[in-house]
Amino acid sequence: MRYGGIEWEYAAPIADALVASSEFRGWLLKKTRFAHQADQAILLHREMKARRSANAETWWRSYFTEKCRCQGCSGQETDMLAIFMSGGARFALHIEIKQPKDRFPTHKDQARNYGLRAACWAHSAPASVLEHEDADTVLVYAEKRRFDYSDQLKKFGAAVTFEEISSTFEEIAKQFPSPEI
């Protein structure tokens, strides 16, 4: 079984939809502070994949660096990274996927660190990450965890539930491992 297998089963359909569906891409971007660029933003997934090591399985999964030792980077990873271009400028979404049974760690402030890492990489991207000038963070989670995640939700630029995705994009919902999220 692959590391983070359950997370993968929720994340992969989202990543695939970012590539294949301009409607989904625009919908997700409209949830972020890049809403004004949603209709013209181009996902740079091919360029992202080309920048990664030969061992990287995907263009989107598990970005990290140990060269930067700031609190946001050191020992931290971004579950899903998506870099876009719009009007000649590049921006990134750092997306945390919390599958329905997952929890935020108690020994570190993972939610806060997402924002720190996004800001760090917008100024000094690791070698495996396409350069970009700006970034936002997104939490994707199950609605039933809203209360459990109440402190973390406000630390992300945007929060989207699997249920919102499912009710708007049936083709993505069919790919999630459980119809009852």
N, C-alpha and C positions, 0 to 999 in steps of 0.2 A: 504494500500500500504506500502511496506517495505521501510525503510529509504534508500535513495540513489537508488531508484528503477530503474531509467534509467541507472545509472552507473552499477548496478548489471547486467542488460541485456547485457551490453558489456563485463563486467568482467567475468561472469560465464562461457561463452564459452571458454575463454582463460584459465581459471583455469582447466576446464574439459579437454581441449586439453593437458595441461601440464601433467596431469595424464595419459591420454589414448594414446597419440601419441609421441613416441620417436623421430619421425621426427620433429614435431613441437617444442618439448623441445630442441632438438639440434639446430634447426634453431634460436630459440630465444636466447639461450645461446651464439651462434656464433655472435650475435649482441653486446654482452657485453665483458668486459675484461676477462671473463672466457671462451672465445672461445676455448682455447686449452684444456679445460676439457669437452667440449660439448658432445663428443661421449661416454664418460664413466660416466658422472654424473648421479646419481640416485636421484630422487625427494623423499624427506622424508615426504610426505604428511600424511601418517598414523601416524608417530611419532609426527608430528606437531599437528594433530587433538587430539591425546591422551594427549598432554600437555595443551591443552586449557580447559577452564571451560566448565561445562556441558551445559551452556547456549549458547556457541558459535555454530552457525549454520554450519560453514564450517571450513575446515583446513586452508584456505587462506585469509579470509576477515577481514579487519578492526582490525589491530593490533595497540595497543597503550599502553602507560604506564604513570601513573602520579607519580610513585615513583621517577623517574629521573626528575629533574627539569631543565635539560640543554635546550638550545634553540631548539634543534632538536626534543626533546621528549615532553616537556611540552605543553599540549593542542594539540598535533599533532597525526595523525594516518597514518599508511601505508595501502593503499587500498588493496593491494595484496602482501602477503609475501610468497616467495617460498624458501625453504632451501634444498640444495643439498649436496650430499656426493660424493667425487671423490678422490680416492687414500687415503682414511682414513681421509681426511680433509673435513670440512663443510664450505660452503659459502652460502650466501643469496642474493636473488634479492628482492629489495624493489620496487614494481611496482605501479606507479601512473596511474590510469585510468581516462582520461579526456573524458567523453562522448562528442559528437559533440557540444552540446549547453553549456557545462560547461566552466567556466573561472577560472583563478587563482585568489585567493583573493588579494585585494589591500592592506590590513592592515597587512599582514605578508608575508615573503618570503618563501612560501610553497616549491618551487623548491629547494632552498638552504637547507632548513630544512630536506628534504629527505636525502641528503648526510650526514648531521650532525647526524641524527638518525641512519642511516645505519652504520656509523663508531662507534657510541656509542654502539649499540647493538652487534657489532662484538667483542667488548671488554668486555661488561657487559650486557648480554641479560636479559630482564625482565623474570620473572618466567614463563610466558606463552609462551615464545619463546625458541626453541631449541638452545642450545649453538652452535656458529659457529665462525670461525676465520677471516672471510673476507666477504665483501659485495659490491654490486654494485647497482645502481639505474637505473630504466627504466621508461620512460614516454611513454604511449600508448595514441595516440590522432588521431584526424581526420586531414587529409592533409589540408583541407580548413582552419585550424587554425594555420598553420605553421607561417605565418606572425605575428599573434596575440601573439604567444608563443615564438617568436624569442629570447627574453631575457631569458626565462626559459629553453629553449632547451639545452643551453650550460651548465646548472647546473646539468643535469642528465648524468649519465655515458653512457646511450644509449637512443635513441628515435626510436620508431616504430609506424607506422601509421596503423590504422584499414584497410586502403586500401592495404598496403603491406601484411598484414595478409590475407585479402580476396583474393588477386590475387594469393597467393601461396597455401592457404589452403581453398578450396571451402567449405568443410564441416563445418568449423568454420564460414565462411561468412554467410552461411545459417541460423546460429543461432543469428546473430546480428539483432537487431530490425528493422534496416532500410537498404535496399540495397543501398541507396544513402547516404553514410556517408558524 
